[in-house]
Amino acid sequence: MTTDDVFTGLRDFGEANTNPAIVEKYAKYFKEGYDAYGLNKEQVNGKVKEILSLPGITQDFILDTSLVLVKSPKYEMTVIAIQLVLGFQKSWTAGVFKTVESWFSVGITNWAQTDYICGELMNLFFKKKLIGLQSIELWRSASNKFQRRAAVVSLIKPMKHSADFSPFYNFIEPMMHDPAREVHQGLGWFLRETWKKQPLPAEAFLLKFKETSPRLIFQYATEKMTKEGKDRFRRGNCKS
């Protein structure tokens, strides 16, 4: 069994089980386009389980295979790569993080892949103390906008287990004028979650940028506030 064998098997399975109705259902959520087979959750999970149960499958083999899968434009290939790597989480090292980091230069092309990586893999890298904030500092200025999005979305779960949010605010501050919509959404999402935990520090941070940062950040960050609360963060509103 080689990595090419795994890829070919998954490609043939995807082509044999293409479901245009599922593709059409989800395509509306992807401004950058949605290239998928239309496999359902059970089909994806079944193929992951099948691969992990093959004799002689090792973590190194899965990491090499992940690079081949992520290169594919098909959405499910990256989902399968993520789940395969998760299958070896008990034996992860910092090297596993470096492989996942390399995915962004190989083929991560939409927000859903990005957020799945953040929620399932990055969260565990932090939890297992395999990485810290310094490990993703360069992500903030990466050429791939989805890697920049990952720099902030990766912090959402770790933040919820911290009493002091100031290191997170310091980390994202250089990103508050990023040009990409997907990054604005990620920043707003993160700030909304910090606000739900500790409103005053979140509001103080937001007020620093209300006149200069993209409005989409504030749209997401203030989503759960009252109308009066949201009004404080309108540009030109001196009542803060």
C-alpha positions as CSV (number, residue, x, y, z in Angstrom):
1,M,0.0,0.0,0.0
2,T,1.4,3.4,-1.0
3,T,0.1,6.9,-0.6
4,D,-0.8,6.9,-4.3
5,D,-2.9,3.8,-3.7
6,V,-4.8,5.5,-0.9
7,F,-5.4,8.6,-3.0
8,T,-6.5,6.6,-6.1
9,G,-8.9,4.5,-4.0
10,L,-10.5,7.6,-2.5
11,R,-10.7,9.3,-5.9
12,D,-12.4,6.3,-7.4
13,F,-14.8,6.1,-4.5
14,G,-15.6,9.7,-4.7
15,E,-16.2,9.6,-8.4
16,A,-18.4,6.5,-8.1
17,N,-20.5,8.2,-5.3
18,T,-20.7,11.7,-6.6
19,N,-23.9,13.4,-5.3
20,P,-24.6,16.7,-7.1
21,A,-27.5,17.5,-4.8
22,I,-25.2,17.6,-1.7
23,V,-22.7,19.7,-3.7
24,E,-25.4,22.2,-4.7
25,K,-26.7,22.3,-1.1
26,Y,-23.4,23.5,0.3
27,A,-21.9,25.5,-2.6
28,K,-23.8,28.6,-1.6
29,Y,-21.7,29.0,1.5
30,F,-18.4,29.2,-0.5
31,K,-17.7,32.5,-2.3
32,E,-14.4,31.1,-3.6
33,G,-16.1,28.0,-5.1
34,Y,-16.9,24.6,-3.7
35,D,-15.3,21.6,-5.5
36,A,-16.5,18.4,-3.9
37,Y,-17.8,14.9,-4.6
38,G,-20.8,15.3,-2.4
39,L,-20.0,12.5,0.0
40,N,-22.0,12.3,3.2
41,K,-20.6,12.0,6.7
42,E,-21.1,8.3,6.9
43,Q,-19.2,7.7,3.6
44,V,-16.3,9.9,4.7
45,N,-16.1,8.3,8.2
46,G,-16.3,4.8,6.6
47,K,-13.3,5.4,4.3
48,V,-11.2,6.9,7.2
49,K,-11.9,3.9,9.4
50,E,-11.1,1.6,6.5
51,I,-7.7,3.2,5.9
52,L,-6.7,3.3,9.5
53,S,-7.5,-0.4,9.9
54,L,-5.2,-1.4,7.0
55,P,-2.2,-3.5,8.1
56,G,1.1,-1.6,8.5
57,I,-0.4,1.9,8.6
58,T,1.8,4.3,10.6
59,Q,1.7,7.9,11.6
60,D,4.5,8.7,9.2
61,F,2.6,7.0,6.4
62,I,-0.5,9.0,7.2
63,L,1.4,12.3,7.3
64,D,2.9,11.6,3.9
65,T,-0.6,10.6,2.6
66,S,-2.1,13.8,4.0
67,L,0.1,15.9,1.8
68,V,-1.1,14.1,-1.3
69,L,-4.8,14.4,-0.2
70,V,-4.6,18.1,0.6
71,K,-3.2,18.8,-2.8
72,S,-6.5,17.6,-4.3
73,P,-9.1,20.3,-5.0
74,K,-11.8,18.0,-3.7
75,Y,-13.2,19.2,-0.3
76,E,-13.5,15.7,1.1
77,M,-9.9,14.8,0.5
78,T,-8.8,17.4,3.1
79,V,-11.5,16.3,5.5
80,I,-10.2,12.8,5.2
81,A,-6.6,14.0,5.7
82,I,-7.7,15.7,9.0
83,Q,-9.5,12.7,10.3
84,L,-6.6,10.4,9.4
85,V,-4.2,12.6,11.4
86,L,-6.6,12.6,14.3
87,G,-6.5,8.9,14.3
88,F,-2.9,9.0,15.6
89,Q,-3.3,11.9,18.1
90,K,-2.0,9.8,21.0
91,S,1.4,9.7,19.3
92,W,1.6,13.2,18.0
93,T,4.9,15.2,18.1
94,A,5.7,18.7,17.2
95,G,6.6,17.3,13.7
96,V,2.9,16.6,13.1
97,F,2.1,20.2,13.6
98,K,4.8,21.1,11.0
99,T,3.1,18.8,8.5
100,V,-0.3,20.4,9.1
101,E,1.3,23.9,8.9
102,S,2.6,22.9,5.4
103,W,-0.9,22.1,4.2
104,F,-1.6,25.8,3.8
105,S,1.0,26.1,1.1
106,V,-0.2,22.8,-0.5
107,G,-3.9,23.2,-0.9
108,I,-6.1,24.8,1.8
109,T,-8.5,26.9,-0.2
110,N,-11.6,27.6,1.8
111,W,-12.9,28.6,5.3
112,A,-14.5,25.3,6.1
113,Q,-11.3,23.3,5.7
114,T,-9.5,26.0,7.7
115,D,-12.0,26.0,10.6
116,Y,-12.0,22.2,10.8
117,I,-8.2,22.2,11.0
118,C,-8.4,24.8,13.8
119,G,-11.2,23.1,15.8
120,E,-9.9,19.6,15.6
121,L,-6.2,19.7,15.2
122,M,-4.9,23.1,16.3
123,N,-6.9,22.9,19.5
124,L,-5.2,19.7,20.4
125,F,-1.8,20.9,19.5
126,F,-2.3,23.7,22.1
127,K,-3.9,21.4,24.6
128,K,-1.0,18.9,24.3
129,K,1.5,21.8,24.6
130,L,3.1,20.9,21.4
131,I,2.8,24.5,20.3
132,G,2.4,28.0,21.7
133,L,1.4,31.4,20.3
134,Q,4.9,31.8,19.0
135,S,4.5,28.7,16.9
136,I,1.9,30.5,14.7
137,E,3.2,34.1,14.8
138,L,4.2,34.0,11.1
139,W,0.7,32.8,10.2
140,R,-0.5,36.3,10.8
141,S,1.2,37.6,7.7
142,A,1.1,34.5,5.5
143,S,0.3,34.8,1.8
144,N,-2.6,32.4,2.1
145,K,-5.5,34.3,3.6
146,F,-6.9,31.1,5.1
147,Q,-3.7,30.5,7.0
148,R,-4.1,34.1,8.4
149,R,-7.7,33.2,9.3
150,A,-6.3,30.1,11.0
151,A,-4.0,32.2,13.1
152,V,-7.0,33.7,15.0
153,V,-9.6,30.9,14.7
154,S,-7.0,28.5,16.2
155,L,-7.2,30.5,19.4
156,I,-11.0,30.2,20.1
157,K,-10.9,26.9,22.0
158,P,-7.7,27.6,23.8
159,M,-8.9,31.0,24.9
160,K,-11.9,29.5,26.6
161,H,-9.6,27.7,29.0
162,S,-7.6,30.8,29.9
163,A,-8.2,33.4,32.6
164,D,-6.1,36.0,31.0
165,F,-7.0,37.0,27.5
166,S,-4.3,39.8,27.1
167,P,-1.8,37.5,25.3
168,F,-4.5,36.7,22.8
169,Y,-5.4,40.3,22.2
170,N,-1.7,41.2,21.8
171,F,-1.3,38.4,19.3
172,I,-4.2,39.4,17.1
173,E,-3.6,43.2,17.2
174,P,-1.4,43.2,14.1
175,M,-4.2,41.5,12.2
176,M,-6.9,44.1,12.8
177,H,-6.3,45.7,9.5
178,D,-5.9,42.6,7.4
179,P,-7.4,43.0,3.9
180,A,-9.3,39.7,3.6
181,R,-12.9,39.2,4.4
182,E,-12.4,35.7,5.6
183,V,-9.9,37.0,8.2
184,H,-12.3,39.7,9.3
185,Q,-14.9,37.0,9.9
186,G,-12.4,35.0,11.9
187,L,-11.4,38.0,14.0
188,G,-15.0,39.0,14.7
189,W,-15.8,35.4,15.7
190,F,-12.9,35.3,18.1
191,L,-13.7,38.6,19.7
192,R,-17.4,37.7,20.0
193,E,-16.3,34.6,22.0
194,T,-14.0,36.6,24.2
195,W,-16.8,39.1,24.8
196,K,-19.1,36.4,26.0
197,K,-16.5,35.3,28.6
198,Q,-15.1,38.7,29.6
199,P,-17.1,41.6,28.1
200,L,-15.1,44.6,29.5
201,P,-11.6,43.6,28.1
202,A,-13.2,42.7,24.8
203,E,-15.0,46.0,24.5
204,A,-11.8,48.0,25.5
205,F,-9.9,46.2,22.7
206,L,-12.7,46.8,20.1
207,L,-12.9,50.5,21.0
208,K,-9.2,50.9,20.1
209,F,-10.0,49.9,16.5
210,K,-13.5,51.1,15.9
211,E,-12.5,54.0,13.6
212,T,-9.9,52.1,11.5
213,S,-10.6,48.4,11.4
214,P,-13.0,46.8,8.8
215,R,-16.6,46.9,9.8
216,L,-17.2,43.2,9.3
217,I,-15.1,42.5,12.3
218,F,-17.4,44.6,14.4
219,Q,-20.5,43.1,12.8
220,Y,-19.4,39.6,14.0
221,A,-17.9,40.8,17.3
222,T,-21.0,42.7,18.5
223,E,-23.5,40.2,17.2
224,K,-24.7,39.2,20.7
225,M,-24.8,42.7,22.1
226,T,-27.9,44.8,22.6
227,K,-28.6,47.6,20.0
228,E,-27.3,50.1,22.5
229,G,-24.2,48.1,23.0
230,K,-23.6,47.8,19.2
231,D,-24.0,51.5,18.8
232,R,-21.0,52.2,20.9
233,F,-18.8,50.7,18.2
234,R,-20.2,52.6,15.2
235,R,-17.6,54.8,13.5
236,G,-18.0,58.5,14.5
237,N,-19.9,57.6,17.7
238,C,-18.2,59.5,20.5
239,K,-20.2,57.8,23.2
240,S,-17.8,55.1,24.3
